Amino acid sequence: MKAPLKSRPARSRGIPASLLLLLALLAGRPVSATNVLMQHNDLARTGANTNETILTTTSVTTNTFGQLFANPVDGQVYAQPLYVQNLSLAGGIHNVVFVCTENNSVYAFDADTAGITYWHVNFGTPTPPRAVI
């Protein structure tokens, strides 16, 4: 007889700090962001931003770099959040973070201001794969 499945422990439903590090501002310097339009930034999946000029080992300190805010979502975020700058949305031009959750939801958040959700779509319960016989 199999042991019953244990439920998962309760977890925070905010966007993880790793995402919000993308949104960090360096004190006294304008941020020149780079779009993150796919997992790990490029087709080679290197994760490298070869155009980075502001973030260095000396400019990133606990005083100038870190989490700015967190927005609530309906589940864990396992997929890489995507970032698009200067997107025409909601009657203006905005920097936007797209986040997908384990509950089959997609969110569009303002990347610069806490609490602004441009839209949220839930695609319903995922259909499990069918067995092929």
N, C-alpha and C positions, 0 to 999 in steps of 0.2 A: 504494500500500500504506500502510495506516495504521500509525503508530508504536504500539508496545505501550503499554498504560496503565501509568503509574507507580503504585506503591503509596503510600499516604499515609504521611507521617512518623509515628513513634510519638508519642503525646500522653499527657499525664497523664490518668488516669481518675478523678480526684477531682472532687467537686462544685466548680464555679467559685466564685471569691471573691465574685462579684457576688451569688450566692444567699446566701452566708453573711453578707454584710453585712446582710441582713434580720435576722439573729440576733444582731447586735452588741448589747452591753450598754453603757450609759453609766455611767461610774464613779459609784457612790454613788446611782444613781437607779433606781427600778423601771421596767421596760420595759412599756409599754402597747401591745402589738402589735395590728395590724389584719390580719384574714384577707385572704389573697390567693387568691380562689376562681376567678379567670379571668385570662386574659392581659390585662395592663395594667390590672388592678384593677376596671374598670367596663365597662358596655355601650358607652360612648362610646370606649373604648380610649385614654383620656387618660393613664393611668399615674399619675394624681395621687392622693395620699392627702390629701384635704381636711381630715381630722381630726387630722393630725399636729401634736403640740404639743411633743414632746421634741427632735426633731432640728432643729437650726438651724445656720446657718453658724458660729456661735460655739461651740456645744456639740459639734460633730463635729470632733474632732482626731485625729491619729495616736495619741495616748495613750489615747483613750476609745472609739474606734470602729474596727472592723476584723474580719478573719477570725478566728473562734473555733476552727474545726476543719474537716476535710474527710473525707468518707466515700467509699470506693471504689465505683464503678459500672462496668458492663460496656461502656461506650461514651461517645461525646460526648453532652452535654446541649444540645440545640438548642431544645427547648420551654421555656417559662417554668416554673420550679418553682412549685408552689402551696403555700401555708402555711395550716394550719388550727389555731387555738388551742383548747385545752380539748376535745379530741376523746376520746371514750370508746373506748379501744383497748388491747388486751393487758392486760386486767384493771385498768385505771386510766384516769386523765384525763391526757392528754399534749398537748403542742404538737408538731405533725407537719408535716414537709415531704415533699411528693410530687414525685418526679422521674422523668421519662421519658427514655430514652436512644435513640440512633440504632439500637440493636440490638433494638428493640421490647420493651424491659423497662420496668416501672414499679416504683419503690421507695417505701416509706414509712419515713422516718427520723425519729428523735427530733430535734426542732429545738433541744433544749437540751443534749444530751449526745452527745459524739463516740462513734462506733462502734456505736450502737444502731440496728439495722435491724429494724423491726417485721414487714415482709414484703417480698418481692421476687417478681414474676411476670414471666415471659417469655412473650410471645404467639407465639413461633416466627418463622420467616422470613416477612417480609411478602410477599404475593402481588403481583407486578407487574400493572399495569393491562393489560386485553386491548384489542387494537386493534379498533375498530368499522369494519366495511367496508360 
